[in-house]
Structure formats: C-alpha cells, structure tokens
Amino acid sequence: MATASRVVLIGGSAGGLQAILTLLPGLSVRLDAAVIIVLHRQNSTDSVLAELLAVKTSLPVREAEEKEVLLPGTIYIAPGDYHLLVETDHTLSLDYSEKVNFSRPSIDVTFTSAAGVFGPKTMAVLLSGANGDGVEGLADVHEAGGITIVQDPDTAIVDFMPRHAIQAVPVDHVLAAADMAPFINDFAGLVVG
Amino acid sequence: MNRNHISEQEVSMLLNDVLERYGYDFTEYAHASINRRVNHLFQLDRFPSFAEFRYRIISDADYALRFVEEITVNVTEMFRDPQFYYVLRQQVLPVLATYPLIRIWHAGCSTGEEVYSFAILLKEANLLHKSVIYATDINTSVLEKGRTGIFPLSQMQQYSRNYMEAGGVHDFSSYYTANYEYAKFRQDLGEKIIFSPHNLVTDGSFNEFQLIICRNVLIYFNKTLQDKVLRLFCDSMEPLGFLALGSKESLNFTSVSGQFRQLDGKEKIWRKHHL
C-alpha cells in the first residue's frame, strides 16, 4: 500500500482525551490521511489508551512503532515517554531525548517534525490542556502552509492550551470537539471505491 | 517560529564533515532526530549562518567534540522501566549465576544510571563479585560522569520508587551517600564496572558476553545500521547469551531475528540459540 500523502496531527493534554473520544466517531472510515495522536499522560497506560480509542472508531488504531510506515486511514498514537518524529520517507522515528515543555511525548516535537515533511498537506488540531506544549508546533504547521485547528476554549475542559494557541498562532478554525470531524474528513479526502 | 533553519541537506553536509575530519560517523543515523538536535545546537550557540556553523565545526576540534556530544542523546534514569529489571532479576540472573565469571556489555550506557541499577541487581543476587560490566558509549564526557557514580539527589525519590517496582526489597538510600545536591553511589557497586569509549558504528567486537544490554540506542539508527550493530552483538555473545533492548526496540524483521528467541512476556529480552 502507498504511504500516506497527508497527515492529520492531534495533540492534547489535560482534558484532551475526552475531546479525542468525542471527535473520533465522526472520522470517515475511508480517510485518505494518516492520523497521529500525541496525548500527554502517565506512561503506564499505553495499551489501555489504544484500546480506549479503538472502541470509538472503525479505523485501525495502534501505538506507533519505530520505522513504521505511515499508512492512510490509520491512527497512530505516540507511545508514552518517547518523542515521535516523522522521517522524509514517511516512516516514524522514536526519540528518548530531553522532555520538551515538561512533556515526553511532546506535541511540539511531533507537529514541527511532521510539518517539515508534509508541508501544506498537514492539518494540526490542538485540544484541551494546561501547558504550552503544541503552540510552537502549531505555528510551524501554519508556516509550512498547513491547516491549524484549535479547540474552542469555552468547550475545553482545561482552556489554557487552546487559549494560548489562539493568541500566539494564526488559527484557521476554532471549533468544539464535536464539530471537528467534518473538517478533518474534508481535508483528508476520501479513498474512492 | 521557523527561525533560522538548517535543511536536511545541510545537516548531511555537516555529518560528512565530521566523518571526514574526525572519524565520527553519523551518516547512518535516523534523520529526523539528528536534524532536530543539530538545529537545536545551531540555535543554542547562536550562529548567524549555516556557513559559520560549518566553518566552526571544521576548524575547531573542541567545538566538533561539543557537536558530537550534543547531537547524541544522553538522557537516562535508574531502573528505567522497572518491570524490565524485575524480569532480569527473575529470569536472567539465575542463569548468569551458573557461570564462574559473568561478562556483561552495556552498550550506549550514557552517564551510567542503568549500569549502576544493574550492578545493584547483581549485588543483591550475590553475583557482583564474579561479574565484569563493560559500560561503553561514543561520548567520553558522559563516561567520565559515569565513572564518578555521582547523580543528582533530586532524582533519588523517583529512582527509589523505580527500584521498589523492580522488586527491590532494601532501603534504596543505603546504596548512596547524600552530599548537598548529589548522591554518590557506593564504591563497591562501581568496582566491577569498566567505563570505556566504544563507537558502535566503527568499532568491532572486544569480548564474548553472556548478557548485552543496549537500550534506546538502536532507535536513533537507520535500518542498515541497526542490522550491522545487531550482528556485532550477535558475534559478541556466547551461545545462550541474553540481549536486552529498549521497550520500543525489537529484533523482529532484522537480520539476526532467526538466531534469537524472545523470553516469554512482553519485555524486550532475547536469548541466543545454542549453535
């Protein structure tokens, strides 16, 4: 199968899981983009997270493995305690370097790395959270010509992260989690047939 | 925020310079991580342009060493992934105990936190006195730190928790002396550890081991280099020896997968077949 030509990045921290659970069921099963989720959490709950998300979508959900090829219509979760990066050949790399914004995985690291590879074919979604991780990455996605979406702070469980992002970065859409799926489906395009 | 960015091609040029001038070969490292680190250093040291960055690396050997040390990842902790250490304690140490002399290679040991962790396991199994641990890294300044056995005191609470989760039953603080912000680990733990430089990319085998530990090093290499290093490990290991990797690393789909069998359970520990 051909590697994904587009990527949808979803980053969240405190309260982000609820938003992801809300938006996932709306994603089309014929999504023509790879989806990468970076969620801050305790590193012991990994397999639980993939299982939790898998219940909400028919798309395959898995924890990212190093050197794995990004496939369209697949959801990859950044593993606990590693940064997740994207290589130019659309494979994934893991990195156990210093925490960024007190976080590993860091949303910034994945967003910036993916934006450098997919450029305008990147969509980044930043959700609820209590720290500033993701804002710089979102700016890099915007600079690369990608689309930026931020959760409407009034609908986020913790509004610091989305509020900060809206102030710091040109954001294309500010949306409630329940309204995000159509935008993602539209951006990703659908596999015909 | 895309500041002054160095492209992947420019990073390749630097890596070639460092290889030709100084013999450090990063050309087979996975790109994404190394690009990020090179860019980070470029910004940290405030070079006005790529040309000046490159000139400094080529012309200043001390700076080139800094470059090498900064682009390699040296993050580590004691008893990282406690369950992994628990399984080593339960399943690997009893086998090692049957050897008259236990030889262990900890490759890519960084500042040595995991080496001391393993020395504690050996001590508690009453095996340390007949063991030798070769702890190697490409980066000589982290080895220097490892040799001192001195780690930040602020980490000890976390390490103590990890130690207990790994099946430790003693008072973790009995293994070190606290002095200001530092914890100095007991002399007897370090006595059997030999810290020594070794470059997995360019250096060969130097002994035969019953256990090789190499955690969170292979993730920075491309497939070709991973295969090469795994063959080096395979060639440096006695039949029925153990190979322990990081929690996201695997022998699956590598050139040596046929020569090893993974231990039951989910820990990344393999045992080499008998010939």
Interface residues (C-beta under 8 A of the other chain):
Chain A: E65 E66 K67 P79 Y82 L85 V86 E87 T88 S93 L94 D95 Y96 S97 E98 V109 T112 S113 G116 E136 A139 D140 E143 A144
Chain B: M1 N2 E8 A30 H31 A32 S33 N35 R36 R37 V73 V75 N216 I219 Y220 K223 G246 K248 E249 S250
